[in-house]
Amino acid sequence: MINFITMEKEMFNRINLVQCKIALGFVLAIIVFYVFKDNVVEAKNISHYGMTVWLHVLAGITWIGLLYYFNFVQVPGMGQALADTDGPGPAAIGKYIAPRALLWFRMSAATTLILGLVLLGVQGAIGKAYMFAAGYQVIGIGAWMGTIMAFNVWFIIWPNQQKILGIKDASEEEVVTSKKNAALASSINVILSVPMLLTMISWH
């Protein structure tokens, strides 16, 4: 009985690991794919192209999900925590949660953009999309929006967040400026994300 309880706790701890959750999610997706592929999956989705589309969308969900989390949950929550003089303060979020969330945020942004370019490249359409050639205007708009958003993540939001979170040394004045810059870039990304997702769905 004791061994069973120990095994159960150990199994729970392993399943709770991020790596294990991701691995089990992929295993379950593969099982669903092979069980139902004759009924619900088009032939093209069995190809490497179809798998790349799936990973592209998966990365996009992670990226945009974190973007919405930052804008709709974390930033307002930290603002309230700062205003609450009797509360625990925002230190735990800034020290433990935000850096990890920003890592996933950056990686998913880069992965989404790279896989999007791969999908365009396979069709020889990168230049056509970015130049809004006939038949590529919709995905061209999406490509430009995705590129602008990824640029904002890596070159505006992340450098400024490093100063805000104390990862890089900055004066109080620099932190105030960084908050404004990061907030503006993040707001732009939220606005662009809505039509960008529409172009992704329209193209795929």
C-alpha positions as CSV (number, residue, x, y, z in Angstrom):
1,M,0.0,0.0,0.0
2,I,2.8,2.4,0.9
3,N,4.6,1.5,-2.3
4,F,1.5,2.2,-4.3
5,I,1.1,5.7,-2.7
6,T,4.7,6.5,-3.3
7,M,4.4,5.4,-7.0
8,E,1.3,7.5,-7.4
9,K,3.0,10.6,-6.0
10,E,6.0,10.0,-8.2
11,M,3.8,9.5,-11.3
12,F,1.9,12.7,-10.4
13,N,5.2,14.7,-10.0
14,R,6.5,13.4,-13.4
15,I,3.3,14.3,-15.2
16,N,3.4,17.7,-13.6
17,L,6.8,18.4,-15.3
18,V,6.5,20.8,-18.3
19,Q,8.5,18.4,-20.5
20,C,6.3,15.5,-19.6
21,K,3.1,17.4,-20.4
22,I,4.4,18.4,-23.8
23,A,5.6,14.9,-24.6
24,L,2.3,13.3,-23.5
25,G,0.4,15.9,-25.5
26,F,2.3,15.0,-28.7
27,V,1.9,11.2,-28.0
28,L,-1.9,11.7,-27.6
29,A,-2.0,13.8,-30.8
30,I,-0.2,11.0,-32.7
31,I,-2.6,8.4,-31.3
32,V,-5.7,10.5,-32.3
33,F,-4.1,11.1,-35.8
34,Y,-3.6,7.4,-36.5
35,V,-6.9,6.3,-35.1
36,F,-9.1,8.8,-37.0
37,K,-6.9,9.7,-40.0
38,D,-9.2,7.9,-42.5
39,N,-12.2,9.8,-41.3
40,V,-11.2,13.3,-40.4
41,V,-7.7,14.1,-41.8
42,E,-7.3,15.1,-45.4
43,A,-4.5,13.4,-47.3
44,K,-2.4,16.6,-47.5
45,N,-2.2,16.8,-43.7
46,I,-0.3,13.5,-43.6
47,S,2.6,15.2,-45.4
48,H,5.5,17.1,-43.8
49,Y,3.8,20.3,-45.0
50,G,0.7,19.4,-43.0
51,M,2.8,18.7,-39.9
52,T,4.6,22.0,-40.3
53,V,1.3,23.8,-40.5
54,W,0.2,22.1,-37.3
55,L,3.4,23.1,-35.5
56,H,3.1,26.6,-36.9
57,V,-0.4,27.0,-35.5
58,L,0.6,25.4,-32.2
59,A,3.5,27.8,-31.7
60,G,1.1,30.7,-32.7
61,I,-1.4,29.6,-30.0
62,T,1.4,29.6,-27.4
63,W,2.7,33.0,-28.5
64,I,-0.7,34.8,-28.7
65,G,-1.9,33.1,-25.5
66,L,1.1,34.5,-23.6
67,L,0.6,37.9,-25.3
68,Y,-3.0,38.0,-24.0
69,Y,-1.9,36.7,-20.6
70,F,0.6,39.6,-20.2
71,N,-1.9,42.2,-21.3
72,F,-5.1,41.0,-19.7
73,V,-3.8,39.2,-16.6
74,Q,-0.2,39.9,-15.5
75,V,0.2,43.6,-16.1
76,P,-3.2,44.7,-14.6
77,G,-2.5,42.2,-11.7
78,M,1.0,43.7,-11.0
79,G,-0.5,47.2,-11.1
80,Q,-3.0,46.2,-8.4
81,A,-0.3,44.5,-6.4
82,L,1.8,47.7,-6.4
83,A,-1.2,49.8,-5.3
84,D,-2.1,47.4,-2.5
85,T,0.1,48.5,0.4
86,D,-1.0,45.7,2.7
87,G,-0.7,43.0,0.0
88,P,2.2,40.6,-0.9
89,G,3.5,42.9,-3.7
90,P,4.4,41.9,-7.2
91,A,7.9,40.6,-6.4
92,A,7.1,36.9,-6.8
93,I,5.6,37.5,-10.2
94,G,8.5,39.7,-11.3
95,K,11.1,37.3,-10.0
96,Y,9.7,33.8,-10.8
97,I,6.8,34.0,-13.2
98,A,7.5,36.8,-15.6
99,P,11.1,35.7,-16.7
100,R,9.8,32.2,-17.4
101,A,6.7,33.4,-19.3
102,L,8.9,35.8,-21.3
103,L,11.2,32.9,-22.3
104,W,8.3,31.0,-23.7
105,F,6.9,34.2,-25.2
106,R,10.2,34.8,-27.1
107,M,10.7,31.3,-28.3
108,S,7.1,30.8,-29.5
109,A,7.3,34.1,-31.3
110,A,10.5,33.1,-33.1
111,T,9.1,29.6,-33.8
112,T,5.9,30.9,-35.3
113,L,7.7,33.3,-37.6
114,I,10.3,30.8,-38.7
115,L,7.8,28.1,-39.4
116,G,5.6,30.6,-41.3
117,L,8.6,31.5,-43.5
118,V,9.3,27.8,-44.0
119,L,5.7,27.2,-45.2
120,L,6.0,30.2,-47.6
121,G,9.5,29.1,-48.7
122,V,8.3,25.5,-49.6
123,Q,5.9,27.2,-52.1
124,G,8.5,29.7,-53.3
125,A,6.3,32.4,-52.0
126,I,8.2,34.4,-49.4
127,G,9.0,37.3,-51.8
128,K,5.5,37.1,-53.3
129,A,3.9,37.4,-49.9
130,Y,6.0,40.3,-48.6
131,M,5.5,42.1,-51.9
132,F,1.7,41.5,-52.0
133,A,1.8,39.7,-55.3
134,A,-1.6,38.6,-56.8
135,G,-3.0,35.7,-54.8
136,Y,-0.8,36.4,-51.8
137,Q,-2.2,39.6,-50.5
138,V,-3.9,38.0,-47.5
139,I,-1.0,35.9,-46.3
140,G,1.3,38.9,-47.2
141,I,-0.6,41.0,-44.7
142,G,-0.3,38.2,-42.1
143,A,3.4,37.8,-42.8
144,W,4.1,41.5,-42.3
145,M,2.1,41.6,-39.1
146,G,3.8,38.5,-37.8
147,T,7.2,39.9,-38.6
148,I,6.4,43.3,-36.9
149,M,5.1,41.5,-33.9
150,A,8.1,39.2,-33.6
151,F,10.4,42.2,-34.0
152,N,8.5,44.0,-31.2
153,V,8.9,40.9,-28.9
154,W,12.6,40.5,-29.4
155,F,13.8,44.1,-29.9
156,I,11.4,46.2,-27.9
157,I,9.5,44.2,-25.3
158,W,12.3,41.9,-24.2
159,P,15.1,44.5,-23.8
160,N,12.7,46.8,-21.9
161,Q,11.4,44.0,-19.7
162,Q,14.9,43.1,-18.7
163,K,15.2,46.6,-17.2
164,I,11.8,46.5,-15.6
165,L,12.4,43.1,-14.0
166,G,15.9,44.0,-12.8
167,I,17.7,41.5,-15.1
168,K,19.7,44.5,-16.4
169,D,20.7,47.4,-14.3
170,A,18.7,50.6,-15.0
171,S,17.9,53.8,-13.3
172,E,14.4,54.7,-12.1
173,E,14.0,57.0,-15.0
174,E,15.0,54.3,-17.5
175,V,12.6,51.8,-15.9
176,V,9.7,54.3,-16.3
177,T,10.6,54.8,-20.0
178,S,11.0,51.0,-20.4
179,K,7.5,50.4,-19.0
180,K,6.0,52.9,-21.5
181,N,8.0,51.4,-24.5
182,A,7.1,47.8,-23.5
183,A,3.5,48.6,-22.9
184,L,3.2,50.4,-26.3
185,A,4.8,47.6,-28.3
186,S,2.7,45.0,-26.4
187,S,-0.5,46.9,-27.1
188,I,0.4,47.1,-30.8
189,N,0.9,43.3,-30.8
190,V,-2.5,42.7,-29.2
191,I,-4.1,44.9,-31.9
192,L,-2.2,43.2,-34.8
193,S,-2.8,39.7,-33.4
194,V,-6.5,39.7,-34.2
195,P,-6.2,40.3,-38.0
196,M,-3.0,38.3,-38.1
197,L,-4.8,35.2,-36.7
198,L,-7.5,35.7,-39.3
199,T,-5.0,35.7,-42.1
200,M,-3.4,32.4,-40.7
201,I,-6.8,30.7,-40.7
202,S,-7.7,32.1,-44.2
203,W,-4.4,30.8,-45.7
204,H,-4.3,27.3,-44.1
